């Protein structure tokens, strides 16, 4: 399965481990691009992927 081209606000919260109010504030400040699809706010995947925390490798 491939990742969607756009994420919902909830998806961004989960992926970046930040609150809904932080996402909305960043949208209002213009730090995230807002795209309206069918009346819903979406954020482009490319923007979010660049901000996602990298997975840490465990050292045994």
Residue pairs with C-beta under 8 A, 6 or more apart in sequence:
3 45
4 11
4 45
5 44
5 45
6 35
6 37
6 42
6 43
6 44
6 45
7 15
7 42
7 43
7 44
7 45
7 48
8 40
8 41
8 42
8 43
9 20
9 23
9 24
9 41
9 43
10 20
11 48
12 18
12 23
12 32
12 43
12 48
13 19
13 20
13 22
13 23
15 48
15 52
16 23
16 48
16 51
16 52
16 53
17 53
23 32
23 43
26 32
27 34
27 41
27 43
32 43
32 47
33 43
33 44
33 47
34 41
34 42
34 43
35 41
35 42
35 43
35 44
36 42
